[in-house]
């Protein structure tokens, strides 16, 4: 490969990441280890399935699958480059309880399971609330890093010790005020 073709290749990759970040209104920023540990601490012991809405490069889903081999973890990601990287990381990690699916979580007709985790953008949180209202079962838990779901009532709003974000905790069924 010539220097020019390497440069063109890198530019295409960066452009693809940027186009999807603009389209999805969400930058693929990973949840680092310390923050993942804080999120994992709020996943109830009896949980069987966890879905990461917008799994990015796979960091949070990988951390959960490693920490909790007793539960099945699914990451859903639409942006192709972060998705491809997360799939490669999952193959290398060889964790039987982890899968990544390429798709738009707003359009997938899929049970999100016992716990949904997300770290998205304030502009998409209304969509998250709408999707979960249609598909989530009573008693299921939502753990949203940094951004609240508009119109939902959190049972916990916890400042994170690993950074300046908060965790918003919701229980479906008692997520509406009153
Ligand atoms: C800030 S990253 C979080 C990554 C991961 N959850 C973590 O904490 O390490 C948010 C990701 O959500 C993805 N995303 C946003 N909207 C989406 C949608 N509707 N369907 C699938 N992925 C989406 C973005 O492409 C981005 O990679």
Backbone and ligand atoms as CSV (ligand in chain L), in Angstrom:
chain,resi,resn,atom,element,x,y,z
A,1,UNK,N,N,0.836,-1.209,0.000
A,1,UNK,CA,C,0.000,0.000,0.000
A,1,UNK,C,C,0.873,1.263,0.000
A,2,UNK,N,N,0.546,2.211,-0.862
A,2,UNK,CA,C,1.303,3.466,-0.876
A,2,UNK,C,C,0.839,4.342,0.286
A,3,UNK,N,N,1.653,5.391,0.577
A,3,UNK,CA,C,1.262,6.332,1.641
A,3,UNK,C,C,-0.095,6.953,1.344
A,4,UNK,N,N,-0.328,7.268,0.054
A,4,UNK,CA,C,-1.576,7.930,-0.325
A,4,UNK,C,C,-2.780,7.017,-0.096
A,5,UNK,N,N,-2.635,5.748,-0.450
A,5,UNK,CA,C,-3.786,4.845,-0.266
A,5,UNK,C,C,-4.055,4.608,1.222
A,6,UNK,N,N,-3.006,4.599,2.045
A,6,UNK,CA,C,-3.219,4.483,3.508
A,6,UNK,C,C,-3.989,5.702,4.003
A,7,UNK,N,N,-3.576,6.876,3.520
A,7,UNK,CA,C,-4.234,8.118,3.937
A,7,UNK,C,C,-5.705,8.121,3.522
A,8,UNK,N,N,-5.973,7.695,2.282
A,8,UNK,CA,C,-7.363,7.649,1.791
A,8,UNK,C,C,-8.175,6.666,2.627
A,9,UNK,N,N,-7.580,5.519,2.932
A,9,UNK,CA,C,-8.267,4.501,3.743
A,9,UNK,C,C,-8.631,5.077,5.120
A,10,UNK,N,N,-7.653,5.732,5.763
A,10,UNK,CA,C,-7.896,6.309,7.101
A,10,UNK,C,C,-8.981,7.384,7.018
A,11,UNK,N,N,-8.947,8.201,5.949
A,11,UNK,CA,C,-9.948,9.265,5.793
A,11,UNK,C,C,-11.357,8.675,5.641
A,12,UNK,N,N,-11.450,7.570,4.899
A,12,UNK,CA,C,-12.771,6.929,4.707
A,12,UNK,C,C,-13.301,6.407,6.048
A,13,UNK,N,N,-12.421,5.782,6.820
A,13,UNK,CA,C,-12.825,5.257,8.140
A,13,UNK,C,C,-13.310,6.397,9.035
A,14,UNK,N,N,-12.527,7.474,9.086
A,14,UNK,CA,C,-12.899,8.612,9.944
A,14,UNK,C,C,-14.203,9.252,9.461
A,15,UNK,N,N,-14.374,9.337,8.138
A,15,UNK,CA,C,-15.593,9.935,7.589
A,15,UNK,C,C,-16.810,9.080,7.947
A,16,UNK,N,N,-16.646,7.756,7.857
A,16,UNK,CA,C,-17.763,6.860,8.202
A,16,UNK,C,C,-18.166,7.039,9.672
A,17,UNK,N,N,-17.147,7.119,10.551
A,17,UNK,CA,C,-17.434,7.314,11.988
A,17,UNK,C,C,-18.170,8.642,12.181
A,18,UNK,N,N,-17.703,9.689,11.495
A,18,UNK,CA,C,-18.304,11.019,11.662
A,18,UNK,C,C,-19.730,11.066,11.115
A,19,UNK,N,N,-19.939,10.457,9.950
A,19,UNK,CA,C,-21.282,10.481,9.337
A,19,UNK,C,C,-22.300,9.809,10.272
A,20,UNK,N,N,-21.921,8.662,10.823
A,20,UNK,CA,C,-22.852,7.956,11.717
A,20,UNK,C,C,-23.042,8.709,13.048
A,21,UNK,N,N,-21.982,9.358,13.523
A,21,UNK,CA,C,-22.119,10.122,14.781
A,21,UNK,C,C,-23.116,11.273,14.576
A,22,UNK,N,N,-23.055,11.899,13.404
A,22,UNK,CA,C,-23.993,13.001,13.119
A,22,UNK,C,C,-25.401,12.445,12.933
A,23,UNK,N,N,-25.500,11.365,12.163
A,23,UNK,CA,C,-26.812,10.775,11.885
A,23,UNK,C,C,-27.491,10.283,13.173
A,24,UNK,N,N,-26.716,9.662,14.039
A,24,UNK,CA,C,-27.291,9.083,15.257
A,24,UNK,C,C,-27.286,10.066,16.427
A,25,UNK,N,N,-26.693,11.230,16.201
A,25,UNK,CA,C,-26.579,12.261,17.246
A,25,UNK,C,C,-25.904,11.691,18.496
A,26,UNK,N,N,-24.903,10.880,18.268
A,26,UNK,CA,C,-24.231,10.218,19.384
A,26,UNK,C,C,-22.812,9.818,18.979
A,27,UNK,N,N,-21.847,10.303,19.731
A,27,UNK,CA,C,-20.431,10.039,19.440
A,27,UNK,C,C,-20.032,8.712,20.105
A,28,UNK,N,N,-19.266,7.852,19.403
A,28,UNK,CA,C,-18.897,6.572,20.026
A,28,UNK,C,C,-17.822,6.707,21.098
A,29,UNK,N,N,-18.202,7.305,22.202
A,29,UNK,CA,C,-17.254,7.507,23.301
A,29,UNK,C,C,-17.374,6.325,24.266
A,30,UNK,N,N,-16.276,5.647,24.569
A,30,UNK,CA,C,-16.381,4.427,25.384
A,30,UNK,C,C,-16.557,4.698,26.882
A,31,UNK,N,N,-17.159,3.750,27.561
A,31,UNK,CA,C,-17.212,3.773,29.022
A,31,UNK,C,C,-15.982,3.032,29.533
A,32,UNK,N,N,-15.133,3.753,30.254
A,32,UNK,CA,C,-13.877,3.153,30.714
A,32,UNK,C,C,-14.112,2.241,31.919
A,33,UNK,N,N,-13.051,1.552,32.307
A,33,UNK,CA,C,-13.138,0.492,33.298
A,33,UNK,C,C,-13.809,0.920,34.615
A,34,UNK,N,N,-13.317,2.046,35.191
A,34,UNK,CA,C,-13.842,2.461,36.503
A,34,UNK,C,C,-15.331,2.785,36.406
A,35,UNK,N,N,-15.732,3.456,35.326
A,35,UNK,CA,C,-17.151,3.797,35.149
A,35,UNK,C,C,-17.974,2.528,34.908
A,36,UNK,N,N,-17.413,1.584,34.139
A,36,UNK,CA,C,-18.118,0.311,33.907
A,36,UNK,C,C,-18.374,-0.401,35.231
A,37,UNK,N,N,-17.359,-0.406,36.102
A,37,UNK,CA,C,-17.508,-1.080,37.398
A,37,UNK,C,C,-18.653,-0.465,38.207
A,38,UNK,N,N,-18.772,0.860,38.127
A,38,UNK,CA,C,-19.865,1.510,38.862
A,38,UNK,C,C,-21.224,1.107,38.308
A,39,UNK,N,N,-21.311,1.008,36.978
A,39,UNK,CA,C,-22.581,0.604,36.348
A,39,UNK,C,C,-22.903,-0.844,36.710
A,40,UNK,N,N,-21.895,-1.701,36.631
A,40,UNK,CA,C,-22.091,-3.130,36.920
A,40,UNK,C,C,-22.617,-3.334,38.347
A,41,UNK,N,N,-22.180,-2.479,39.259
A,41,UNK,CA,C,-22.608,-2.609,40.667
A,41,UNK,C,C,-24.122,-2.445,40.823
A,42,UNK,N,N,-24.775,-1.803,39.851
A,42,UNK,CA,C,-26.228,-1.586,39.954
A,42,UNK,C,C,-27.037,-2.627,39.179
A,43,UNK,N,N,-26.372,-3.605,38.586
A,43,UNK,CA,C,-27.114,-4.682,37.916
A,43,UNK,C,C,-27.527,-5.693,38.987
A,44,UNK,N,N,-28.847,-5.886,39.163
A,44,UNK,CA,C,-29.281,-6.773,40.253
A,44,UNK,C,C,-28.759,-8.204,40.104
A,45,UNK,N,N,-28.586,-8.868,41.254
A,45,UNK,CA,C,-28.000,-10.224,41.281
A,45,UNK,C,C,-28.831,-11.213,40.465
A,46,UNK,N,N,-30.158,-11.050,40.463
A,46,UNK,CA,C,-31.033,-12.033,39.803
A,46,UNK,C,C,-31.177,-11.808,38.293
A,47,UNK,N,N,-30.475,-10.806,37.751
A,47,UNK,CA,C,-30.568,-10.491,36.316
A,47,UNK,C,C,-30.086,-11.660,35.451
A,48,UNK,N,N,-30.818,-11.869,34.336
A,48,UNK,CA,C,-30.397,-12.923,33.393
A,48,UNK,C,C,-29.891,-12.338,32.079
A,49,UNK,N,N,-30.483,-11.205,31.656
A,49,UNK,CA,C,-30.100,-10.633,30.352
A,49,UNK,C,C,-29.918,-9.124,30.452
A,50,UNK,N,N,-28.877,-8.644,29.763
A,50,UNK,CA,C,-28.579,-7.208,29.729
A,50,UNK,C,C,-28.393,-6.786,28.269
A,51,UNK,N,N,-28.971,-5.640,27.905
A,51,UNK,CA,C,-28.740,-5.082,26.566
A,51,UNK,C,C,-28.117,-3.710,26.692
A,52,UNK,N,N,-27.054,-3.486,25.903
A,52,UNK,CA,C,-26.439,-2.156,25.842
A,52,UNK,C,C,-26.977,-1.471,24.584
A,53,UNK,N,N,-27.803,-0.448,24.771
A,53,UNK,CA,C,-28.352,0.322,23.643
A,53,UNK,C,C,-27.265,1.270,23.143
A,54,UNK,N,N,-26.682,0.979,22.003
A,54,UNK,CA,C,-25.591,1.798,21.467
A,54,UNK,C,C,-24.295,1.358,22.119
A,55,UNK,N,N,-23.778,0.185,21.670
A,55,UNK,CA,C,-22.652,-0.436,22.386
A,55,UNK,C,C,-21.278,0.063,21.924
A,56,UNK,N,N,-21.253,0.941,20.913
A,56,UNK,CA,C,-19.996,1.576,20.506
A,56,UNK,C,C,-18.907,0.576,20.188
A,57,UNK,N,N,-17.740,0.793,20.777
A,57,UNK,CA,C,-16.568,-0.086,20.546
A,57,UNK,C,C,-16.656,-1.355,21.398
A,58,UNK,N,N,-17.681,-1.460,22.234
A,58,UNK,CA,C,-17.915,-2.684,22.987
A,58,UNK,C,C,-17.451,-2.666,24.433
A,59,UNK,N,N,-16.880,-1.532,24.873
A,59,UNK,CA,C,-16.232,-1.519,26.202
A,59,UNK,C,C,-17.168,-1.925,27.348
A,60,UNK,N,N,-18.328,-1.268,27.407
A,60,UNK,CA,C,-19.217,-1.529,28.537
A,60,UNK,C,C,-19.772,-2.961,28.482
A,61,UNK,N,N,-20.207,-3.389,27.303
A,61,UNK,CA,C,-20.768,-4.748,27.176
A,61,UNK,C,C,-19.711,-5.807,27.516
A,62,UNK,N,N,-18.483,-5.599,27.044
A,62,UNK,CA,C,-17.395,-6.537,27.371
A,62,UNK,C,C,-17.147,-6.595,28.875
A,63,UNK,N,N,-17.132,-5.415,29.502
A,63,UNK,CA,C,-16.870,-5.376,30.953
A,63,UNK,C,C,-17.973,-6.106,31.719
A,64,UNK,N,N,-19.221,-5.913,31.292
A,64,UNK,CA,C,-20.332,-6.589,31.983
A,64,UNK,C,C,-20.227,-8.103,31.788
A,65,UNK,N,N,-19.981,-8.522,30.533
A,65,UNK,CA,C,-19.906,-9.967,30.250
A,65,UNK,C,C,-18.773,-10.637,31.031
A,66,UNK,N,N,-17.670,-9.918,31.199
A,66,UNK,CA,C,-16.539,-10.479,31.962
A,66,UNK,C,C,-16.882,-10.564,33.446
A,67,UNK,N,N,-17.493,-9.484,33.953
A,67,UNK,CA,C,-17.757,-9.412,35.400
A,67,UNK,C,C,-18.899,-10.326,35.825
A,68,UNK,N,N,-19.838,-10.566,34.873
A,68,UNK,CA,C,-21.030,-11.347,35.230
A,68,UNK,C,C,-21.244,-12.484,34.227
A,69,UNK,N,N,-20.430,-13.551,34.339
A,69,UNK,CA,C,-20.587,-14.668,33.395
A,69,UNK,C,C,-21.934,-15.370,33.528
A,70,UNK,N,N,-22.677,-15.059,34.600
A,70,UNK,CA,C,-23.989,-15.681,34.818
A,70,UNK,C,C,-25.081,-15.057,33.961
A,71,UNK,N,N,-24.793,-13.959,33.289
A,71,UNK,CA,C,-25.855,-13.361,32.483
A,71,UNK,C,C,-25.452,-13.176,31.028
A,72,UNK,N,N,-26.474,-13.094,30.171
A,72,UNK,CA,C,-26.265,-12.949,28.721
A,72,UNK,C,C,-26.275,-11.468,28.364
A,73,UNK,N,N,-25.229,-11.008,27.680
A,73,UNK,CA,C,-25.085,-9.587,27.352
A,73,UNK,C,C,-25.174,-9.401,25.837
A,74,UNK,N,N,-26.006,-8.450,25.414
A,74,UNK,CA,C,-26.123,-8.119,23.988
A,74,UNK,C,C,-25.832,-6.638,23.796
A,75,UNK,N,N,-24.949,-6.336,22.873
A,75,UNK,CA,C,-24.692,-4.943,22.517
A,75,UNK,C,C,-25.303,-4.676,21.148
A,76,UNK,N,N,-26.026,-3.568,21.032
A,76,UNK,CA,C,-26.631,-3.192,19.751
A,76,UNK,C,C,-25.978,-1.896,19.289
A,77,UNK,N,N,-25.431,-1.930,18.084
A,77,UNK,CA,C,-24.712,-0.753,17.573
A,77,UNK,C,C,-24.972,-0.622,16.070
A,78,UNK,N,N,-25.234,0.594,15.621
A,78,UNK,CA,C,-25.503,0.805,14.195
A,78,UNK,C,C,-24.279,1.299,13.427
A,79,UNK,N,N,-23.448,2.065,14.070
A,79,UNK,CA,C,-22.293,2.641,13.374
A,79,UNK,C,C,-21.321,1.509,12.985
A,80,UNK,N,N,-21.010,1.350,11.671
A,80,UNK,CA,C,-20.322,0.133,11.227
A,80,UNK,C,C,-18.900,-0.064,11.763
A,81,UNK,N,N,-18.145,1.029,11.906
A,81,UNK,CA,C,-16.743,0.841,12.340
A,81,UNK,C,C,-16.678,0.429,13.820
A,82,UNK,N,N,-17.322,1.182,14.727
A,82,UNK,CA,C,-17.329,0.708,16.123
A,82,UNK,C,C,-17.919,-0.705,16.246
A,83,UNK,N,N,-18.985,-0.968,15.443
A,83,UNK,CA,C,-19.582,-2.307,15.509
A,83,UNK,C,C,-18.555,-3.378,15.112
A,84,UNK,N,N,-17.840,-3.149,13.989
A,84,UNK,CA,C,-16.863,-4.146,13.518
A,84,UNK,C,C,-15.772,-4.368,14.574
A,85,UNK,N,N,-15.323,-3.275,15.194
A,85,UNK,CA,C,-14.280,-3.401,16.226
A,85,UNK,C,C,-14.816,-4.193,17.418
A,86,UNK,N,N,-16.055,-3.906,17.815
A,86,UNK,CA,C,-16.613,-4.627,18.973
A,86,UNK,C,C,-16.743,-6.117,18.672
A,87,UNK,N,N,-17.127,-6.444,17.424
A,87,UNK,CA,C,-17.240,-7.863,17.048
A,87,UNK,C,C,-15.874,-8.550,17.127
A,88,UNK,N,N,-14.839,-7.851,16.655
A,88,UNK,CA,C,-13.483,-8.440,16.711
A,88,UNK,C,C,-13.058,-8.644,18.168
A,89,UNK,N,N,-13.372,-7.646,18.996
A,89,UNK,CA,C,-12.997,-7.763,20.414
A,89,UNK,C,C,-13.726,-8.930,21.069
A,90,UNK,N,N,-14.979,-9.132,20.682
A,90,UNK,CA,C,-15.749,-10.244,21.267
A,90,UNK,C,C,-15.155,-11.586,20.844
A,91,UNK,N,N,-14.730,-11.690,19.574
A,91,UNK,CA,C,-14.118,-12.936,19.095
A,91,UNK,C,C,-12.832,-13.203,19.877
A,92,UNK,N,N,-12.015,-12.151,20.056
A,92,UNK,CA,C,-10.751,-12.312,20.785
A,92,UNK,C,C,-10.995,-12.665,22.256
A,93,UNK,N,N,-12.046,-12.081,22.836
A,93,UNK,CA,C,-12.323,-12.333,24.258
A,93,UNK,C,C,-12.936,-13.714,24.469
A,94,UNK,N,N,-13.549,-14.262,23.419
A,94,UNK,CA,C,-14.166,-15.600,23.477
A,94,UNK,C,C,-15.079,-15.775,24.687
A,95,UNK,N,N,-15.959,-14.809,24.870
A,95,UNK,CA,C,-16.904,-14.899,25.981
A,95,UNK,C,C,-18.219,-15.487,25.460
A,96,UNK,N,N,-18.632,-16.638,25.988
A,96,UNK,CA,C,-19.840,-17.276,25.452
A,96,UNK,C,C,-21.126,-16.506,25.772
A,97,UNK,N,N,-21.049,-15.565,26.717
A,97,UNK,CA,C,-22.263,-14.837,27.143
A,97,UNK,C,C,-22.366,-13.447,26.520
A,98,UNK,N,N,-21.618,-13.225,25.417
A,98,UNK,CA,C,-21.609,-11.880,24.816
A,98,UNK,C,C,-21.862,-11.950,23.322
A,99,UNK,N,N,-22.773,-11.084,22.852
A,99,UNK,CA,C,-22.957,-10.958,21.399
A,99,UNK,C,C,-23.169,-9.494,21.043
A,100,UNK,N,N,-22.734,-9.128,19.842
A,100,UNK,CA,C,-22.988,-7.793,19.320
A,100,UNK,C,C,-23.834,-7.935,18.060
A,101,UNK,N,N,-24.855,-7.087,17.981
A,101,UNK,CA,C,-25.755,-7.109,16.834
A,101,UNK,C,C,-25.694,-5.747,16.168
A,102,UNK,N,N,-25.585,-5.741,14.830
A,102,UNK,CA,C,-25.608,-4.448,14.145
A,102,UNK,C,C,-27.061,-4.079,13.862
A,103,UNK,N,N,-27.489,-2.939,14.366
A,103,UNK,CA,C,-28.856,-2.498,14.121
A,103,UNK,C,C,-29.152,-1.217,14.862
A,104,UNK,N,N,-30.334,-0.695,14.572
A,104,UNK,CA,C,-30.819,0.519,15.226
A,104,UNK,C,C,-31.762,0.077,16.344
A,105,UNK,N,N,-31.382,0.347,17.596
A,105,UNK,CA,C,-32.200,-0.175,18.704
A,105,UNK,C,C,-33.621,0.392,18.676
A,106,UNK,N,N,-33.824,1.502,17.956
A,106,UNK,CA,C,-35.168,2.084,17.881
A,106,UNK,C,C,-36.072,1.266,16.971
A,107,UNK,N,N,-35.464,0.506,16.068
A,107,UNK,CA,C,-36.259,-0.208,15.058
A,107,UNK,C,C,-36.271,-1.714,15.254
A,108,UNK,N,N,-35.514,-2.211,16.212
A,108,UNK,CA,C,-35.416,-3.664,16.372
A,108,UNK,C,C,-36.550,-4.175,17.246
A,109,UNK,N,N,-37.281,-5.134,16.678
A,109,UNK,CA,C,-38.403,-5.708,17.412
A,109,UNK,C,C,-37.863,-6.843,18.290
A,110,UNK,N,N,-37.351,-6.455,19.443
A,110,UNK,CA,C,-36.562,-7.399,20.234
A,110,UNK,C,C,-36.779,-7.096,21.713
A,111,UNK,N,N,-36.923,-8.147,22.499
A,111,UNK,CA,C,-37.068,-7.968,23.941
A,111,UNK,C,C,-35.731,-7.456,24.507
A,112,UNK,N,N,-35.711,-6.275,25.141
A,112,UNK,CA,C,-34.426,-5.767,25.638
A,112,UNK,C,C,-33.916,-6.470,26.895
A,113,UNK,N,N,-34.738,-7.355,27.469
A,113,UNK,CA,C,-34.261,-8.140,28.606
A,113,UNK,C,C,-34.504,-7.488,29.954
A,114,UNK,N,N,-33.814,-8.018,30.969
A,114,UNK,CA,C,-34.049,-7.588,32.360
A,114,UNK,C,C,-33.456,-6.219,32.653
A,115,UNK,N,N,-32.309,-5.929,32.019
A,115,UNK,CA,C,-31.617,-4.661,32.292
A,115,UNK,C,C,-31.160,-4.050,30.964
A,116,UNK,N,N,-31.437,-2.760,30.795
A,116,UNK,CA,C,-30.887,-2.013,29.656
A,116,UNK,C,C,-29.903,-0.992,30.203
A,117,UNK,N,N,-28.709,-0.974,29.621
A,117,UNK,CA,C,-27.742,0.068,29.972
A,117,UNK,C,C,-27.557,0.958,28.748
A,118,UNK,N,N,-27.292,2.228,28.981
A,118,UNK,CA,C,-27.026,3.104,27.842
A,118,UNK,C,C,-26.196,4.310,28.267
A,119,UNK,N,N,-25.464,4.811,27.284
A,119,UNK,CA,C,-24.664,6.033,27.444
A,119,UNK,C,C,-24.750,6.713,26.087
A,120,UNK,N,N,-25.730,7.605,25.942
A,120,UNK,CA,C,-26.052,8.095,24.610
A,120,UNK,C,C,-25.889,9.612,24.512
A,121,UNK,N,N,-26.987,10.300,24.349
A,121,UNK,CA,C,-26.955,11.747,24.136
A,121,UNK,C,C,-28.324,12.267,24.558
A,122,UNK,N,N,-28.382,13.472,25.138
A,122,UNK,CA,C,-29.691,13.970,25.581
A,122,UNK,C,C,-30.716,14.030,24.451
A,123,UNK,N,N,-30.261,14.220,23.197
A,123,UNK,CA,C,-31.200,14.369,22.078
A,123,UNK,C,C,-31.886,13.061,21.686
A,124,UNK,N,N,-31.379,11.933,22.156
A,124,UNK,CA,C,-32.009,10.662,21.766
A,124,UNK,C,C,-32.741,9.992,22.930
A,125,UNK,N,N,-32.747,10.637,24.111
A,125,UNK,CA,C,-33.323,9.961,25.274
A,125,UNK,C,C,-34.847,9.812,25.188
A,126,UNK,N,N,-35.519,10.715,24.447
A,126,UNK,CA,C,-36.967,10.549,24.246
A,126,UNK,C,C,-37.214,9.250,23.465
A,127,UNK,N,N,-36.398,9.010,22.431
A,127,UNK,CA,C,-36.518,7.767,21.646
A,127,UNK,C,C,-36.309,6.538,22.533
A,128,UNK,N,N,-35.321,6.623,23.427
A,128,UNK,CA,C,-35.047,5.496,24.329
A,128,UNK,C,C,-36.296,5.193,25.163
A,129,UNK,N,N,-36.895,6.255,25.715
A,129,UNK,CA,C,-38.112,6.084,26.531
A,129,UNK,C,C,-39.237,5.463,25.713
A,130,UNK,N,N,-39.414,5.927,24.458
A,130,UNK,CA,C,-40.497,5.401,23.606
A,130,UNK,C,C,-40.285,3.920,23.293
A,131,UNK,N,N,-39.054,3.574,22.926
A,131,UNK,CA,C,-38.753,2.172,22.578
A,131,UNK,C,C,-38.978,1.265,23.790
A,132,UNK,N,N,-38.466,1.702,24.945
A,132,UNK,CA,C,-38.583,0.860,26.137
A,132,UNK,C,C,-40.041,0.744,26.581
A,133,UNK,N,N,-40.808,1.812,26.403
A,133,UNK,CA,C,-42.229,1.766,26.783
A,133,UNK,C,C,-42.970,0.702,25.984
A,134,UNK,N,N,-42.531,0.463,24.743
A,134,UNK,CA,C,-43.198,-0.549,23.904
A,134,UNK,C,C,-42.703,-1.961,24.191
A,135,UNK,N,N,-41.454,-2.097,24.626
A,135,UNK,CA,C,-40.846,-3.445,24.630
A,135,UNK,C,C,-40.424,-3.974,25.987
A,136,UNK,N,N,-40.345,-3.110,26.988
A,136,UNK,CA,C,-39.787,-3.565,28.263
A,136,UNK,C,C,-40.850,-4.243,29.131
A,137,UNK,N,N,-40.410,-5.218,29.898
A,137,UNK,CA,C,-41.317,-5.904,30.811
A,137,UNK,C,C,-41.329,-5.227,32.173
A,138,UNK,N,N,-42.448,-5.415,32.899
A,138,UNK,CA,C,-42.590,-4.815,34.225
A,138,UNK,C,C,-41.471,-5.306,35.153
A,139,UNK,N,N,-40.899,-4.384,35.887
A,139,UNK,CA,C,-39.842,-4.736,36.834
A,139,UNK,C,C,-38.441,-4.646,36.246
A,140,UNK,N,N,-38.342,-4.505,34.913
A,140,UNK,CA,C,-37.008,-4.401,34.296
A,140,UNK,C,C,-36.349,-3.079,34.688
A,141,UNK,N,N,-35.026,-3.088,34.606
A,141,UNK,CA,C,-34.237,-1.945,35.086
A,141,UNK,C,C,-33.550,-1.248,33.917
A,142,UNK,N,N,-33.494,0.083,33.972
A,142,UNK,CA,C,-32.710,0.861,33.008
A,142,UNK,C,C,-31.626,1.613,33.790
A,143,UNK,N,N,-30.400,1.495,33.309
A,143,UNK,CA,C,-29.286,2.246,33.904
A,143,UNK,C,C,-28.739,3.151,32.812
A,144,UNK,N,N,-29.005,4.442,32.923
A,144,UNK,CA,C,-28.546,5.381,31.906
A,144,UNK,C,C,-27.422,6.242,32.468
A,145,UNK,N,N,-26.282,6.168,31.795
A,145,UNK,CA,C,-25.164,7.008,32.222
A,145,UNK,C,C,-25.351,8.411,31.646
A,146,UNK,N,N,-25.290,9.384,32.492
A,146,UNK,CA,C,-25.215,10.817,32.143
A,146,UNK,C,C,-26.535,11.476,31.761
A,147,UNK,N,N,-27.479,10.720,31.153
A,147,UNK,CA,C,-28.663,11.401,30.637
A,147,UNK,C,C,-29.947,10.743,31.128
A,148,UNK,N,N,-30.869,11.607,31.588
A,148,UNK,CA,C,-32.154,11.118,32.084
A,148,UNK,C,C,-33.103,10.858,30.917
A,149,UNK,N,N,-34.085,10.009,31.159
A,149,UNK,CA,C,-35.138,9.784,30.161
A,149,UNK,C,C,-36.258,10.784,30.472
A,150,UNK,N,N,-36.557,11.690,29.535
A,150,UNK,CA,C,-37.568,12.718,29.820
A,150,UNK,C,C,-38.931,12.101,30.171
A,151,UNK,N,N,-39.540,12.603,31.246
A,151,UNK,CA,C,-40.869,12.141,31.651
A,151,UNK,C,C,-40.852,10.889,32.505
A,152,UNK,N,N,-39.702,10.294,32.694
A,152,UNK,CA,C,-39.599,9.098,33.542
A,152,UNK,C,C,-39.093,9.515,34.932
A,153,UNK,N,N,-39.520,8.746,35.911
A,153,UNK,CA,C,-39.087,9.031,37.285
A,153,UNK,C,C,-38.043,8.011,37.726
A,154,UNK,N,N,-36.849,8.507,38.012
A,154,UNK,CA,C,-35.775,7.609,38.442
A,154,UNK,C,C,-35.971,7.219,39.908
A,155,UNK,N,N,-35.654,5.949,40.243
A,155,UNK,CA,C,-35.667,5.588,41.666
A,155,UNK,C,C,-34.315,5.881,42.290
A,156,UNK,N,N,-33.331,6.175,41.441
A,156,UNK,CA,C,-32.012,6.565,41.937
A,156,UNK,C,C,-31.345,7.498,40.949
A,157,UNK,N,N,-30.648,8.475,41.482
A,157,UNK,CA,C,-29.867,9.381,40.635
A,157,UNK,C,C,-28.542,9.536,41.363
A,158,UNK,N,N,-27.527,8.818,40.858
A,158,UNK,CA,C,-26.304,8.623,41.642
A,158,UNK,C,C,-25.124,9.324,40.983
A,159,UNK,N,N,-24.448,10.245,41.676
A,159,UNK,CA,C,-23.229,10.825,41.097
A,159,UNK,C,C,-22.156,9.744,40.982
A,160,UNK,N,N,-21.473,9.700,39.845
A,160,UNK,CA,C,-20.438,8.676,39.661
A,160,UNK,C,C,-19.142,9.156,40.317
A,161,UNK,N,N,-18.425,8.231,40.933
A,161,UNK,CA,C,-17.169,8.618,41.572
A,161,UNK,C,C,-16.021,8.664,40.555
A,162,UNK,N,N,-16.218,7.994,39.392
A,162,UNK,CA,C,-15.157,7.946,38.380
A,162,UNK,C,C,-15.160,9.169,37.466
A,163,UNK,N,N,-16.134,10.056,37.638
A,163,UNK,CA,C,-16.212,11.236,36.774
A,163,UNK,C,C,-17.354,12.124,37.216
A,164,UNK,N,N,-17.717,13.054,36.347
A,164,UNK,CA,C,-18.730,14.036,36.752
A,164,UNK,C,C,-20.147,13.627,36.342
A,165,UNK,N,N,-20.292,12.487,35.658
A,165,UNK,CA,C,-21.629,12.049,35.226
A,165,UNK,C,C,-22.447,11.522,36.396
A,166,UNK,N,N,-23.753,11.393,36.133
A,166,UNK,CA,C,-24.638,10.711,37.075
A,166,UNK,C,C,-25.157,9.440,36.416
A,167,UNK,N,N,-25.574,8.515,37.259
A,167,UNK,CA,C,-26.295,7.344,36.747
A,167,UNK,C,C,-27.764,7.528,37.085
A,168,UNK,N,N,-28.622,7.338,36.087
A,168,UNK,CA,C,-30.070,7.411,36.298
A,168,UNK,C,C,-30.614,5.987,36.287
A,169,UNK,N,N,-31.274,5.620,37.369
A,169,UNK,CA,C,-31.772,4.254,37.529
A,169,UNK,C,C,-33.298,4.259,37.476
A,170,UNK,N,N,-33.865,3.417,36.609
A,170,UNK,CA,C,-35.324,3.349,36.459
A,170,UNK,C,C,-35.789,1.913,36.614
A,171,UNK,N,N,-36.971,1.760,37.190
A,171,UNK,CA,C,-37.605,0.433,37.219
A,171,UNK,C,C,-38.881,0.528,36.406
A,172,UNK,N,N,-38.967,-0.263,35.316
A,172,UNK,CA,C,-40.130,-0.168,34.448
A,172,UNK,C,C,-41.369,-0.667,35.195
A,173,UNK,N,N,-42.421,0.125,35.108
A,173,UNK,CA,C,-43.643,-0.202,35.864
A,173,UNK,C,C,-43.875,0.865,36.904
A,174,UNK,N,N,-42.772,1.324,37.505
A,174,UNK,CA,C,-42.915,2.437,38.461
A,174,UNK,C,C,-42.063,3.615,37.984
A,175,UNK,N,N,-41.995,3.766,36.663
A,175,UNK,CA,C,-41.131,4.797,36.069
A,175,UNK,C,C,-41.874,6.080,35.733
A,176,UNK,N,N,-43.170,6.087,35.968
A,176,UNK,CA,C,-43.932,7.302,35.681
A,176,UNK,C,C,-44.338,7.966,36.994
A,177,UNK,N,N,-44.183,9.287,37.090
A,177,UNK,CA,C,-44.543,9.968,38.337
A,177,UNK,C,C,-45.999,9.682,38.695
A,178,UNK,N,N,-46.264,9.442,39.956
A,178,UNK,CA,C,-47.635,9.151,40.403
A,178,UNK,C,C,-47.975,7.708,40.173
L,1,LIG,C1,C,-21.251,7.110,23.842
L,1,LIG,S1,S,-21.245,5.614,22.883
L,1,LIG,C2,C,-21.432,4.433,24.191
L,1,LIG,C3,C,-20.776,3.108,23.908
L,1,LIG,C4,C,-20.983,2.037,24.967
L,1,LIG,N1,N,-22.353,1.926,25.400
L,1,LIG,C5,C,-20.104,2.264,26.176
L,1,LIG,O1,O,-20.638,2.788,27.176
L,1,LIG,O2,O,-18.910,1.919,26.113
L,1,LIG,C6,C,-22.898,5.641,22.162
L,1,LIG,C7,C,-23.064,4.729,20.960
L,1,LIG,O3,O,-24.461,4.598,20.655
L,1,LIG,C8,C,-24.591,4.397,19.258
L,1,LIG,N2,N,-25.987,4.664,18.885
L,1,LIG,C9,C,-26.644,5.842,19.009
L,1,LIG,N3,N,-27.909,5.722,18.578
L,1,LIG,C10,C,-28.054,4.418,18.175
L,1,LIG,C11,C,-29.148,3.673,17.640
L,1,LIG,N4,N,-30.343,4.241,17.432
L,1,LIG,N5,N,-28.965,2.359,17.386
L,1,LIG,C12,C,-27.743,1.778,17.603
L,1,LIG,N6,N,-26.671,2.435,18.092
L,1,LIG,C13,C,-26.828,3.741,18.379
L,1,LIG,C14,C,-23.580,5.360,18.673
L,1,LIG,O4,O,-23.209,4.987,17.360
L,1,LIG,C15,C,-22.420,5.251,19.678
L,1,LIG,O5,O,-21.458,4.324,19.243
